[in-house]
């Protein structure tokens, strides 16, 4: 069917059909050898969806507005007696145009990659444990630290699979002037 063919094409695969009159047809599904599946947490940062490997997620907490506002002011949050740098996902992707809405409970993810750990807040956790098909990136994007791969979401959108810990390390390595140019997310007051 067209749906099957388009889904296979999205994975980098194809359907081969061999037909013999009077004998029937043979359908062969060909998938790339590098096809991989992983568990991921799907999140929304601003107007975009992203996937974070579930193996990186140590814990997810929901912070009340006053807690997240204080953590943003301090640039860090304490979890299990560890003080972790706090980052807003769109900021790690140089999206300075996106402002976090801190008026509501905010999900904060405690992530670990190797010996490094950070706290990451996002606008929404879309799915806490989603199996995703990993699509390798082209050579232009493979060299970008923190962007591991991509996946096709059930609605057809493409989401980057990120390593936010590497993104935070990249942000920390930027010159101080560049980091200062990215304002911290602000709490927005509700209009009545």
TORNU-745778 format. One line per 4 residues: number of its first residue (from 1); their letters; for each residue x, z, y negated of N, C-alpha, C. Coordinates in nm, 3 decimals. Example, Ala and Ser with C-alpha at 12.3 -4.5 7.8 and 13.67 -1.06 7.14 Angstrom:
! residues 2
1	AS	1.319/0.780/0.569/1.230/0.780/0.450/1.320/0.780/0.330; 1.285/0.708/0.225/1.367/0.714/0.106/1.290/0.787/-0.003
! end
This chain:
! residues 192
1	XXXX	0.084/0.000/0.119/0.000/0.000/0.000/0.088/0.000/-0.125; 0.029/-0.035/-0.237/0.102/-0.037/-0.364/0.150/0.102/-0.403; 0.068/0.204/-0.375/0.106/0.341/-0.409/0.230/0.382/-0.330; 0.230/0.352/-0.202/0.345/0.385/-0.116/0.469/0.311/-0.165
5	XXXX	0.456/0.183/-0.194/0.570/0.104/-0.242/0.625/0.156/-0.373; 0.536/0.191/-0.466/0.583/0.239/-0.596/0.649/0.377/-0.582; 0.595/0.463/-0.494/0.658/0.593/-0.471/0.796/0.576/-0.408; 0.807/0.485/-0.313/0.937/0.460/-0.251/1.035/0.402/-0.352
9	XXXX	0.989/0.312/-0.437/1.076/0.253/-0.539/1.126/0.361/-0.634; 1.040/0.458/-0.666/1.080/0.567/-0.756/1.191/0.651/-0.692; 1.195/0.654/-0.559/1.299/0.729/-0.488/1.423/0.644/-0.462; 1.417/0.518/-0.501/1.530/0.429/-0.476/1.522/0.365/-0.338
13	XXXX	1.405/0.368/-0.278/1.387/0.310/-0.145/1.304/0.183/-0.151; 1.269/0.132/-0.032/1.189/0.010/-0.027/1.117/0.003/0.107; 1.020/-0.087/0.117/0.949/-0.114/0.241/0.983/-0.257/0.281; 1.029/-0.274/0.405/1.057/-0.408/0.458/0.948/-0.442/0.558
17	XXXX	0.896/-0.564/0.548/0.789/-0.608/0.638/0.838/-0.732/0.715; 0.826/-0.725/0.847/0.857/-0.840/0.933/0.728/-0.873/1.008; 0.683/-0.996/0.994/0.558/-1.035/1.055/0.583/-1.149/1.154; 0.525/-1.136/1.271/0.532/-1.240/1.373/0.390/-1.282/1.406
21	XXXX	0.355/-1.409/1.381/0.217/-1.454/1.410/0.178/-1.425/1.555; 0.064/-1.362/1.570/0.011/-1.330/1.702/0.070/-1.205/1.764; 0.179/-1.151/1.705/0.242/-1.032/1.763/0.225/-0.909/1.674; 0.193/-0.928/1.547/0.173/-0.815/1.457/0.281/-0.806/1.351
25	XXXX	0.285/-0.694/1.288/0.381/-0.672/1.179/0.460/-0.545/1.204; 0.582/-0.546/1.154/0.669/-0.428/1.165/0.705/-0.385/1.023; 0.676/-0.259/0.993/0.707/-0.202/0.862/0.826/-0.108/0.877; 0.927/-0.126/0.793/1.044/-0.037/0.795/1.057/0.025/0.657
29	XXXX	1.064/0.158/0.653/1.083/0.229/0.527/1.230/0.263/0.516; 1.293/0.219/0.407/1.435/0.241/0.385/1.451/0.338/0.268; 1.518/0.451/0.293/1.544/0.550/0.189/1.694/0.562/0.166; 1.734/0.593/0.043/1.878/0.608/0.019/1.934/0.727/0.096
33	XXXX	2.057/0.715/0.140/2.124/0.821/0.215/2.138/0.946/0.128; 2.153/0.928/-0.002/2.177/1.041/-0.091/2.049/1.113/-0.132; 1.937/1.076/-0.071/1.811/1.141/-0.105/1.817/1.288/-0.065; 1.791/1.376/-0.161/1.795/1.520/-0.135/1.671/1.586/-0.191
37	XXXX	1.631/1.692/-0.127/1.516/1.770/-0.173/1.566/1.911/-0.201; 1.515/1.971/-0.307/1.555/2.108/-0.340/1.435/2.184/-0.394; 1.445/2.315/-0.392/1.345/2.401/-0.454/1.385/2.420/-0.600; 1.289/2.407/-0.689/1.317/2.420/-0.832/1.204/2.495/-0.900
41	XXXX	1.238/2.553/-1.014/1.139/2.614/-1.102/1.115/2.512/-1.213; 0.991/2.471/-1.228/0.957/2.376/-1.334/0.918/2.453/-1.458; 0.982/2.419/-1.570/0.958/2.490/-1.696/0.927/2.390/-1.806; 0.868/2.442/-1.913/0.845/2.361/-2.032/0.922/2.425/-2.146
45	XXXX	1.000/2.341/-2.214/1.072/2.382/-2.334/1.033/2.287/-2.444; 0.955/2.335/-2.540/0.901/2.244/-2.642/0.797/2.155/-2.576; 0.809/2.025/-2.597/0.711/1.931/-2.542/0.760/1.862/-2.415; 0.866/1.912/-2.355/0.924/1.847/-2.237/0.932/1.941/-2.118
49	XXXX	0.925/1.881/-2.000/0.937/1.959/-1.876/1.077/1.939/-1.818; 1.126/2.045/-1.754/1.258/2.044/-1.693/1.250/2.118/-1.560; 1.346/2.090/-1.474/1.356/2.161/-1.346/1.486/2.240/-1.345; 1.479/2.362/-1.296/1.596/2.448/-1.282/1.606/2.485/-1.135
53	XXXX	1.722/2.464/-1.072/1.734/2.497/-0.930/1.694/2.642/-0.903; 1.607/2.661/-0.805/1.557/2.795/-0.775/1.669/2.890/-0.732; 1.775/2.838/-0.672/1.885/2.924/-0.628/1.956/2.991/-0.745; 1.941/2.939/-0.865/2.004/2.999/-0.983/1.924/3.117/-1.038
57	XXXX	1.795/3.123/-1.005/1.705/3.221/-1.065/1.714/3.353/-0.991; 1.767/3.453/-1.062/1.775/3.587/-1.002/1.646/3.665/-1.024; 1.583/3.644/-1.140/1.463/3.720/-1.175/1.393/3.652/-1.291; 1.262/3.671/-1.300/1.184/3.623/-1.415/1.106/3.742/-1.468
61	XXXX	1.115/3.764/-1.597/1.041/3.873/-1.662/0.953/3.813/-1.771; 0.845/3.882/-1.800/0.757/3.843/-1.911/0.778/3.946/-2.021; 0.832/3.903/-2.135/0.856/3.995/-2.246/0.743/3.989/-2.346; 0.700/4.107/-2.390/0.597/4.116/-2.494/0.654/4.065/-2.626
65	XXXX	0.567/4.026/-2.719/0.616/3.969/-2.846/0.722/4.053/-2.916; 0.702/4.184/-2.922/0.801/4.268/-2.992/0.934/4.273/-2.916; 0.928/4.265/-2.783/1.051/4.267/-2.703/1.131/4.137/-2.719; 1.062/4.024/-2.714/1.134/3.897/-2.726/1.186/3.878/-2.868
69	XXXX	1.110/3.922/-2.968/1.157/3.911/-3.107/1.285/3.991/-3.126; 1.291/4.112/-3.071/1.412/4.195/-3.082/1.528/4.129/-3.007; 1.501/4.078/-2.887/1.606/4.013/-2.808/1.661/3.890/-2.880; 1.573/3.812/-2.944/1.617/3.694/-3.018/1.705/3.737/-3.136
73	XXXX	1.663/3.844/-3.207/1.744/3.893/-3.321/1.883/3.935/-3.274; 1.889/4.002/-3.157/2.016/4.052/-3.104/2.095/3.943/-3.030; 2.026/3.836/-2.990/2.093/3.729/-2.916/2.127/3.767/-2.773; 2.067/3.875/-2.725/2.097/3.921/-2.589/1.982/4.007/-2.538
77	XXXX	1.982/4.027/-2.407/1.882/4.112/-2.343/1.952/4.185/-2.229; 1.903/4.306/-2.198/1.962/4.385/-2.090/1.875/4.373/-1.966; 1.940/4.346/-1.853/1.871/4.341/-1.726/1.965/4.397/-1.620; 1.916/4.490/-1.540/1.993/4.557/-1.435/2.129/4.605/-1.488
81	XXXX	2.124/4.674/-1.600/2.243/4.732/-1.664/2.345/4.628/-1.710; 2.305/4.503/-1.716/2.394/4.398/-1.767/2.337/4.345/-1.898; 2.423/4.324/-1.994/2.384/4.266/-2.122/2.413/4.116/-2.113; 2.306/4.034/-2.118/2.320/3.891/-2.102/2.284/3.818/-2.230
85	XXXX	2.363/3.718/-2.264/2.332/3.633/-2.380/2.197/3.568/-2.356; 2.115/3.565/-2.462/1.980/3.507/-2.454/1.981/3.371/-2.522; 1.925/3.272/-2.454/1.918/3.135/-2.507/1.776/3.082/-2.495; 1.739/2.996/-2.590/1.611/2.924/-2.586/1.643/2.784/-2.536
89	XXXX	1.578/2.740/-2.429/1.613/2.615/-2.362/1.625/2.496/-2.457; 1.528/2.468/-2.545/1.547/2.352/-2.633/1.673/2.360/-2.720; 1.716/2.480/-2.759/1.840/2.493/-2.839/1.962/2.449/-2.758; 1.962/2.480/-2.628/2.074/2.439/-2.544/2.082/2.287/-2.530
93	XXXX	1.971/2.221/-2.558/1.966/2.075/-2.550/1.971/2.012/-2.689; 2.017/2.091/-2.787/2.031/2.045/-2.927/1.898/2.001/-2.987; 1.789/2.063/-2.946/1.657/2.034/-3.003/1.626/2.139/-3.110; 1.689/2.124/-3.225/1.669/2.220/-3.334/1.533/2.206/-3.400
97	XXXX	1.462/2.098/-3.370/1.329/2.075/-3.429/1.220/2.155/-3.358; 1.250/2.214/-3.243/1.150/2.287/-3.165/1.159/2.435/-3.199; 1.046/2.495/-3.233/1.040/2.638/-3.262/0.963/2.710/-3.151; 1.017/2.819/-3.105/0.950/2.899/-3.002/0.834/2.975/-3.064
101	XXXX	0.725/2.982/-2.991/0.610/3.062/-3.033/0.622/3.198/-2.966; 0.662/3.298/-3.043/0.688/3.430/-2.988/0.570/3.526/-3.005; 0.453/3.472/-3.034/0.335/3.558/-3.056/0.274/3.607/-2.926; 0.314/3.546/-2.816/0.254/3.579/-2.688/0.364/3.626/-2.592
105	XXXX	0.322/3.670/-2.475/0.419/3.706/-2.372/0.505/3.584/-2.342; 0.636/3.605/-2.335/0.730/3.494/-2.318/0.808/3.511/-2.189; 0.813/3.404/-2.105/0.891/3.413/-1.982/1.041/3.406/-2.011; 1.115/3.500/-1.953/1.260/3.503/-1.963/1.315/3.498/-1.821
109	XXXX	1.403/3.401/-1.799/1.463/3.381/-1.667/1.606/3.434/-1.670; 1.642/3.511/-1.570/1.778/3.560/-1.556/1.846/3.469/-1.453; 1.944/3.392/-1.500/2.005/3.286/-1.420/2.152/3.316/-1.392; 2.196/3.274/-1.274/2.336/3.291/-1.238/2.388/3.162/-1.177
113	XXXX	2.508/3.123/-1.220/2.576/3.008/-1.163/2.722/3.048/-1.148; 2.767/3.059/-1.025/2.903/3.108/-1.001/2.914/3.251/-1.050; 3.015/3.280/-1.132/3.033/3.416/-1.183/2.969/3.434/-1.321; 2.901/3.332/-1.372/2.841/3.338/-1.506/2.691/3.361/-1.496
117	XXXX	2.639/3.438/-1.590/2.495/3.465/-1.593/2.446/3.463/-1.738; 2.321/3.420/-1.756/2.257/3.419/-1.887/2.111/3.457/-1.871; 2.048/3.485/-1.985/1.903/3.500/-1.991/1.853/3.378/-2.069; 1.749/3.316/-2.017/1.695/3.193/-2.077/1.546/3.211/-2.099
121	XXXX	1.501/3.186/-2.223/1.356/3.189/-2.239/1.304/3.051/-2.264; 1.185/3.028/-2.210/1.119/2.898/-2.213/0.979/2.917/-2.267; 0.913/2.808/-2.298/0.777/2.817/-2.349/0.675/2.843/-2.238; 0.707/2.794/-2.118/0.613/2.813/-2.007/0.685/2.788/-1.875
125	XXXX	0.648/2.865/-1.775/0.689/2.834/-1.638/0.572/2.760/-1.576; 0.593/2.632/-1.550/0.487/2.544/-1.500/0.463/2.569/-1.352; 0.570/2.582/-1.276/0.561/2.607/-1.132/0.682/2.690/-1.091; 0.657/2.802/-1.025/0.767/2.893/-0.994/0.848/2.850/-0.871
129	XXXX	0.793/2.765/-0.788/0.869/2.721/-0.670/0.813/2.586/-0.627; 0.880/2.481/-0.670/0.833/2.345/-0.645/0.942/2.268/-0.570; 0.904/2.202/-0.464/1.000/2.117/-0.394/1.009/1.986/-0.472; 1.130/1.948/-0.510/1.148/1.825/-0.587/1.251/1.736/-0.517
133	XXXX	1.234/1.606/-0.537/1.329/1.509/-0.485/1.435/1.487/-0.593; 1.560/1.503/-0.554/1.672/1.491/-0.647/1.712/1.345/-0.659; 1.712/1.295/-0.782/1.756/1.158/-0.810/1.887/1.168/-0.886; 1.990/1.103/-0.834/2.119/1.106/-0.901/2.110/1.030/-1.033
137	XXXX	2.191/1.074/-1.129/2.193/1.012/-1.261/2.293/0.898/-1.263; 2.276/0.810/-1.359/2.372/0.702/-1.379/2.503/0.757/-1.432; 2.606/0.674/-1.434/2.739/0.720/-1.475/2.744/0.774/-1.618; 2.656/0.727/-1.707/2.657/0.775/-1.846/2.616/0.922/-1.854
141	XXXX	2.518/0.962/-1.774/2.468/1.099/-1.781/2.540/1.194/-1.686; 2.606/1.140/-1.584/2.673/1.227/-1.486/2.783/1.311/-1.550; 2.838/1.266/-1.660/2.949/1.338/-1.723/2.902/1.448/-1.818; 2.773/1.458/-1.842/2.723/1.559/-1.934/2.711/1.693/-1.862
145	XXXX	2.786/1.794/-1.909/2.777/1.925/-1.844/2.636/1.984/-1.858; 2.588/2.039/-1.749/2.459/2.107/-1.752/2.342/2.019/-1.712; 2.362/1.888/-1.702/2.256/1.799/-1.657/2.297/1.750/-1.519; 2.229/1.802/-1.416/2.271/1.781/-1.279/2.212/1.655/-1.216
149	XXXX	2.085/1.630/-1.243/2.015/1.519/-1.179/1.881/1.504/-1.249; 1.791/1.430/-1.185/1.655/1.414/-1.238/1.558/1.417/-1.121; 1.432/1.431/-1.152/1.328/1.427/-1.051/1.203/1.364/-1.111; 1.119/1.310/-1.026/0.991/1.256/-1.070/0.885/1.361/-1.039
153	XXXX	0.813/1.403/-1.143/0.710/1.505/-1.128/0.583/1.444/-1.067; 0.495/1.526/-1.013/0.372/1.474/-0.952/0.288/1.386/-1.046; 0.296/1.412/-1.178/0.219/1.332/-1.273/0.290/1.202/-1.312; 0.410/1.177/-1.252/0.484/1.055/-1.280/0.591/1.069/-1.386
157	XXXX	0.589/1.179/-1.460/0.692/1.201/-1.562/0.826/1.230/-1.496; 0.932/1.201/-1.567/1.066/1.231/-1.518/1.115/1.359/-1.585; 1.171/1.449/-1.506/1.226/1.574/-1.559/1.373/1.583/-1.521; 1.454/1.623/-1.616/1.595/1.647/-1.586/1.608/1.777/-1.508
161	XXXX	1.699/1.780/-1.412/1.732/1.902/-1.339/1.855/1.958/-1.409; 1.839/2.078/-1.464/1.941/2.136/-1.551/2.015/2.252/-1.487; 2.136/2.274/-1.536/2.209/2.397/-1.509/2.223/2.463/-1.646; 2.128/2.550/-1.684/2.133/2.612/-1.817/2.257/2.697/-1.842
165	XXXX	2.318/2.750/-1.735/2.440/2.830/-1.753/2.551/2.740/-1.806; 2.565/2.620/-1.750/2.665/2.525/-1.802/2.630/2.481/-1.943; 2.501/2.462/-1.971/2.459/2.424/-2.107/2.498/2.533/-2.207; 2.482/2.660/-2.168/2.518/2.771/-2.256/2.669/2.777/-2.277
169	XXXX	2.746/2.749/-2.172/2.892/2.746/-2.187/2.934/2.634/-2.282; 2.867/2.520/-2.272/2.897/2.408/-2.362/2.864/2.446/-2.506; 2.749/2.514/-2.526/2.709/2.556/-2.660/2.808/2.656/-2.717; 2.858/2.747/-2.634/2.953/2.848/-2.679/3.086/2.785/-2.718
173	XXXX	3.119/2.671/-2.657/3.247/2.605/-2.685/3.244/2.521/-2.813; 3.123/2.499/-2.866/3.112/2.421/-2.991/3.175/2.498/-3.105; 3.220/2.426/-3.209/3.272/2.495/-3.327/3.165/2.588/-3.386; 3.208/2.697/-3.446/3.116/2.797/-3.502/3.018/2.734/-3.600
177	XXXX	3.061/2.639/-3.679/2.973/2.575/-3.777/2.857/2.503/-3.708; 2.884/2.439/-3.594/2.778/2.369/-3.522/2.678/2.468/-3.465; 2.727/2.581/-3.413/2.635/2.682/-3.360/2.553/2.745/-3.471; 2.613/2.766/-3.586/2.541/2.826/-3.698/2.432/2.732/-3.749
181	XXXX	2.451/2.602/-3.730/2.353/2.506/-3.779/2.224/2.509/-3.699; 2.227/2.569/-3.582/2.107/2.578/-3.498/2.040/2.713/-3.522; 1.935/2.715/-3.605/1.870/2.842/-3.635/1.805/2.902/-3.512; 1.802/3.033/-3.509/1.738/3.104/-3.398/1.589/3.079/-3.404
185	XXXX	1.523/3.079/-3.288/1.378/3.064/-3.288/1.314/3.174/-3.371; 1.207/3.140/-3.436/1.140/3.236/-3.524/1.005/3.275/-3.466; 0.965/3.397/-3.497/0.831/3.439/-3.462/0.737/3.379/-3.564; 0.627/3.324/-3.515/0.530/3.265/-3.608/0.413/3.362/-3.621
189	XXXX	0.370/3.382/-3.740/0.255/3.470/-3.760/0.127/3.389/-3.746; 0.026/3.453/-3.690/-0.101/3.385/-3.672/-0.175/3.380/-3.803; -0.234/3.264/-3.829/-0.317/3.246/-3.947/-0.460/3.283/-3.912; -0.526/3.355/-3.999/-0.667/3.392/-3.973/-0.756/3.321/-4.069
! end
